[in-house]
Amino acid sequence: MTDIPTFMIVDDDADDREFFCEAINEINPLFKCLTACNGEDALIKLRGNTKLLPDFIFLDLNMERMDGRKCLAELKKDRHLKNIPVIILTTSTAQSDIEETKLLGASYYLTKPSEYQKLSREIALVITRNL
């Protein structure tokens, strides 16, 4: 981990990616935010530069091409990526999704809040616990 944390948000909704990066910037303007539009895109970006990996990955579950479950499973199989904390950030509140992602290796499960300030607080809480 670098002195200034880097975050990757993996979400197929461009507005949600922008919302997340704004919330990260609200916590600390120096934090770096990377984005990917689905699991496949994330894996390509992460495997393409293993020297500059994010400190945290926030992963949506329901995406086209490669969903969050498949992406999480691939992340945990990769020796360069398996130790990066993965936080599920999704609209799903289903207990089965929470349990499944924990079994796959997710560090935390966060339901997407609709309010900007609440998202900032939730992200700050998660990263404080994991730094």
C-alpha positions as CSV (number, residue, x, y, z in Angstrom):
1,M,0.0,0.0,0.0
2,T,1.2,3.5,-0.9
3,D,1.1,6.5,1.4
4,I,-1.9,7.8,-0.5
5,P,-4.5,5.0,-1.0
6,T,-5.8,4.1,-4.4
7,F,-9.3,2.8,-5.0
8,M,-10.9,1.0,-7.9
9,I,-14.6,1.1,-8.4
10,V,-16.0,-1.6,-10.7
11,D,-19.5,-0.8,-11.8
12,D,-21.4,-0.9,-15.1
13,D,-23.2,2.3,-14.3
14,A,-21.2,5.4,-15.2
15,D,-23.2,7.6,-12.8
16,D,-22.4,5.3,-9.9
17,R,-18.7,5.3,-10.8
18,E,-18.7,9.1,-10.9
19,F,-20.7,9.2,-7.6
20,F,-18.2,6.9,-5.9
21,C,-15.2,8.8,-7.1
22,E,-16.7,12.1,-5.9
23,A,-17.3,10.5,-2.5
24,I,-13.7,9.3,-2.4
25,N,-12.6,12.8,-3.2
26,E,-14.8,14.2,-0.5
27,I,-13.0,12.0,2.1
28,N,-9.6,13.1,0.9
29,P,-8.8,15.0,-2.4
30,L,-5.5,13.2,-2.6
31,F,-7.0,9.7,-2.8
32,K,-6.8,8.2,-6.3
33,C,-9.8,6.6,-7.9
34,L,-9.6,4.1,-10.8
35,T,-12.6,2.8,-12.6
36,A,-13.7,-0.3,-14.6
37,C,-17.0,-0.8,-16.3
38,N,-17.3,-4.6,-15.5
39,G,-15.4,-7.5,-14.1
40,E,-13.6,-8.3,-17.3
41,D,-12.5,-4.7,-17.7
42,A,-11.2,-4.6,-14.1
43,L,-9.2,-7.8,-14.5
44,I,-7.6,-6.5,-17.8
45,K,-6.6,-3.3,-16.1
46,L,-5.4,-4.9,-12.9
47,R,-3.4,-7.6,-14.6
48,G,-1.9,-5.1,-17.1
49,N,-0.1,-3.2,-14.4
50,T,0.7,-5.3,-11.3
51,K,3.1,-2.7,-10.0
52,L,0.4,-0.1,-9.5
53,L,-2.4,-1.9,-7.9
54,P,-5.2,-0.3,-5.9
55,D,-5.4,-0.6,-2.1
56,F,-9.1,-1.4,-2.2
57,I,-11.5,-2.7,-4.9
58,F,-15.2,-1.7,-4.6
59,L,-17.1,-4.2,-6.7
60,D,-20.7,-4.2,-7.9
61,L,-22.4,-7.6,-8.2
62,N,-24.8,-7.2,-11.2
63,M,-22.9,-6.3,-14.3
64,E,-22.9,-7.4,-18.0
65,R,-19.9,-9.3,-19.5
66,M,-18.5,-10.5,-16.1
67,D,-20.5,-10.0,-12.9
68,G,-19.1,-9.2,-9.5
69,R,-19.2,-12.8,-8.3
70,K,-17.1,-14.1,-11.2
71,C,-14.7,-11.2,-10.9
72,L,-14.3,-11.7,-7.2
73,A,-13.5,-15.4,-7.7
74,E,-10.9,-14.5,-10.4
75,L,-9.3,-11.8,-8.1
76,K,-8.9,-14.3,-5.3
77,K,-7.3,-16.9,-7.7
78,D,-4.6,-14.4,-8.9
79,R,-1.5,-14.3,-6.8
80,H,-0.9,-10.6,-7.5
81,L,-4.5,-9.6,-6.7
82,K,-5.8,-11.9,-4.0
83,N,-4.7,-9.8,-1.1
84,I,-6.4,-6.6,-2.2
85,P,-9.5,-6.1,0.0
86,V,-12.6,-6.3,-2.1
87,I,-15.7,-4.5,-0.8
88,I,-19.0,-5.4,-2.4
89,L,-20.8,-2.2,-3.2
90,T,-24.2,-3.1,-4.6
91,T,-28.0,-2.4,-4.4
92,S,-28.7,-6.0,-3.4
93,T,-29.7,-6.5,0.2
94,A,-30.2,-10.3,-0.3
95,Q,-28.8,-12.4,2.5
96,S,-27.7,-15.0,0.0
97,D,-25.6,-12.4,-1.9
98,I,-23.9,-11.3,1.4
99,E,-23.2,-14.9,2.4
100,E,-22.0,-16.0,-1.1
101,T,-19.6,-13.0,-1.5
102,K,-18.1,-13.5,2.0
103,L,-17.4,-17.2,1.0
104,L,-15.8,-16.0,-2.2
105,G,-13.5,-13.8,-0.1
106,A,-15.1,-10.3,0.1
107,S,-13.8,-8.2,3.0
108,Y,-17.0,-6.2,3.4
109,Y,-20.5,-5.9,2.0
110,L,-21.9,-2.4,1.6
111,T,-25.4,-1.6,0.2
112,K,-25.2,1.4,-2.1
113,P,-26.8,4.4,-0.3
114,S,-28.6,6.9,-2.4
115,E,-27.3,9.9,-0.5
116,Y,-23.9,11.3,-1.3
117,Q,-22.9,12.1,2.3
118,K,-23.9,8.7,3.5
119,L,-21.8,7.0,0.8
120,S,-18.8,9.1,1.9
121,R,-19.3,8.1,5.6
122,E,-19.7,4.4,4.7
123,I,-16.6,4.4,2.5
124,A,-14.6,6.2,5.2
125,L,-15.7,3.7,7.8
126,V,-14.7,0.8,5.6
127,I,-11.3,2.1,4.7
128,T,-10.5,3.2,8.3
129,R,-11.2,-0.4,9.4
130,N,-8.9,-1.8,6.7
131,L,-6.0,0.6,6.7
